[in-house]
Amino acid sequence: MASNTKQYRVNRLKRHELVKYFKEHVTKHEPYRSYLFKVHTELKVFKKILTADGPAIASMIIPVGAEIHATCDKWGRMDGRKMRASKAKVVRIFKTRTHTDATSGYSGWTNNFRYKTKRIVQPAHPFYRSYGHCESGIHFFLQVNDALDWNV
């Protein structure tokens, strides 16, 4: 663990605690798709992005009405880690090397996809509603530690 990010880490929640937190904010969107949910209460999430000064963490809100694809294991149980949404509002971008805020950043996967504070981001392609966690959507984590550990 890099020392410059150590102070931002928090105790990791256990899988059942993450699932409980998640389900307090969403409802099943379609009964026959165990991995697809709709947000009924804003959900705070995190994503690792890049800035000109290096990596950053985007703190985002998944708004009411957004769809979420939750990653599930082979038995259909949600693992509570990496997910993707149909849209998200960027609340804050924090640069992990310089310990300062930024007003914008970009995706580590597609460098022309921008994240700007106070703006809603939506995937460049239509939100992919079928199973597949590495498909179109705004990818995120429920815990900041998972976002910090993600390689972009």
C-alpha positions as MATLAB code, in Angstrom:
seq = 'MASNTKQYRVNRLKRHELVKYFKEHVTKHEPYRSYLFKVHTELKVFKKILTADGPAIASMIIPVGAEIHATCDKWGRMDGRKMRASKAKVVRIFKTRTHTDATSGYSGWTNNFRYKTKRIVQPAHPFYRSYGHCESGIHFFLQVNDALDWNV';
ca = [
       0.000    0.000    0.000;
       1.419    3.331   -1.023;
       2.023    5.672    1.885;
       0.455    8.631    0.061;
      -2.934    6.912    0.022;
      -2.787    5.271    3.447;
      -4.529    8.138    5.256;
      -7.541    7.898    2.927;
      -8.178    4.225    3.547;
     -10.965    3.173    5.843;
     -11.864   -0.158    7.353;
     -13.239   -2.434    4.694;
     -16.823   -3.543    5.074;
     -17.537   -7.251    4.867;
     -19.447   -8.574    1.869;
     -22.764   -8.858    3.751;
     -22.357   -5.276    5.071;
     -21.754   -3.968    1.533;
     -24.747   -5.830    0.181;
     -26.931   -4.428    2.989;
     -25.714   -0.863    2.310;
     -26.317   -1.292   -1.422;
     -29.805   -2.739   -1.010;
     -30.818    0.190    1.223;
     -30.457    2.396   -1.891;
     -31.773    0.210   -4.717;
     -34.561   -2.117   -5.784;
     -34.473   -4.985   -8.263;
     -35.187   -3.504  -11.653;
     -36.289   -6.669  -13.416;
     -37.054   -9.803  -11.374;
     -35.484  -12.185  -13.887;
     -32.182  -10.290  -13.925;
     -30.583  -10.705  -10.502;
     -27.794   -8.251  -11.344;
     -29.848   -5.239  -12.537;
     -31.081   -2.629  -10.034;
     -32.704    0.814  -10.015;
     -31.646    3.500   -7.508;
     -34.403    4.799   -5.195;
     -32.123    6.708   -2.774;
     -28.908    8.465   -3.873;
     -25.883    6.179   -3.549;
     -22.360    7.480   -2.778;
     -19.651    5.668   -4.755;
     -15.983    5.979   -5.755;
     -13.957    5.640   -8.949;
     -10.243    5.899   -9.704;
      -9.560    8.299  -12.569;
      -6.523   10.168  -13.861;
      -5.530   13.839  -13.860;
      -2.520   15.676  -15.289;
      -0.910   15.199  -11.832;
      -1.556   11.453  -11.706;
      -4.256    9.255  -10.173;
      -7.287   10.648   -8.395;
     -10.439    9.417   -6.706;
     -13.763   10.685   -7.992;
     -16.439   10.714   -5.321;
     -19.760   10.379   -7.106;
     -23.477   10.113   -6.410;
     -25.579    7.656   -8.362;
     -28.872    9.572   -8.693;
     -32.403    8.324   -8.147;
     -33.681    6.539  -11.240;
     -30.269    5.403  -12.492;
     -29.770    1.754  -13.372;
     -26.956   -0.260  -11.820;
     -25.403   -3.490  -12.958;
     -23.983   -5.265   -9.889;
     -21.215   -7.817  -10.354;
     -22.306  -11.278   -9.239;
     -20.432  -14.504   -8.657;
     -21.190  -17.683  -10.625;
     -24.084  -18.457   -8.253;
     -25.749  -15.082   -8.834;
     -24.722  -13.582   -5.474;
     -23.694   -9.953   -5.567;
     -20.065   -9.515   -4.545;
     -20.436   -5.838   -3.590;
     -17.341   -4.639   -5.391;
     -17.034   -3.336   -8.952;
     -20.309   -2.182  -10.488;
     -21.456    0.088  -13.287;
     -24.238    2.652  -13.578;
     -26.219    4.357  -16.316;
     -25.183    7.769  -14.933;
     -23.438    9.444  -11.986;
     -22.869   12.947  -10.629;
     -19.261   13.835   -9.830;
     -19.119   15.461   -6.391;
     -15.371   15.689   -5.772;
     -12.096   14.744   -7.460;
      -9.194   14.242   -5.069;
      -5.632   13.830   -6.365;
      -3.917   11.084   -4.382;
      -0.323   12.219   -5.061;
      -0.643   15.923   -4.309;
      -3.481   15.627   -1.756;
      -5.422   18.410   -3.461;
      -8.752   18.695   -5.226;
      -9.138   18.859   -8.982;
     -12.029   20.129  -11.081;
     -11.677   17.477  -13.778;
     -10.063   14.202  -14.691;
     -10.343   11.488  -17.294;
     -10.948    7.799  -17.593;
      -7.972    5.460  -17.364;
      -9.645    3.305  -19.987;
     -10.693    6.008  -22.475;
      -8.674    9.185  -22.015;
     -11.150   11.351  -23.934;
     -13.934   10.505  -21.441;
     -13.955   13.393  -18.951;
     -15.152   13.647  -15.351;
     -15.900   17.178  -14.105;
     -17.090   18.157  -10.649;
     -20.764   19.054  -10.324;
     -21.523   17.400  -13.669;
     -23.475   14.274  -14.505;
     -21.570   11.721  -16.558;
     -23.186    9.096  -18.754;
     -21.494    6.349  -20.745;
     -20.510    7.190  -24.318;
     -22.404    4.115  -25.552;
     -25.876    3.011  -24.378;
     -25.874    1.418  -20.924;
     -25.475   -2.321  -21.411;
     -28.330   -3.980  -19.502;
     -27.358   -7.608  -20.091;
     -24.900   -9.577  -18.015;
     -21.268   -8.530  -18.329;
     -19.452   -6.337  -15.840;
     -16.893   -4.890  -18.291;
     -19.474   -3.328  -20.581;
     -20.786    0.186  -21.188;
     -21.541    2.155  -18.032;
     -19.924    4.352  -15.397;
     -17.816    1.860  -13.452;
     -17.473    2.381   -9.694;
     -16.900    0.842   -6.281;
     -18.869    1.176   -3.062;
     -15.681    1.499   -0.994;
     -12.880    3.999   -1.499;
     -10.276    1.284   -0.736;
     -11.412   -0.767   -3.711;
     -11.176    2.290   -5.966;
      -7.682    3.106   -4.643;
      -6.547   -0.465   -5.330;
      -7.911   -0.506   -8.875;
      -5.311   -0.345  -11.650;
      -6.147    2.173  -14.345;
];
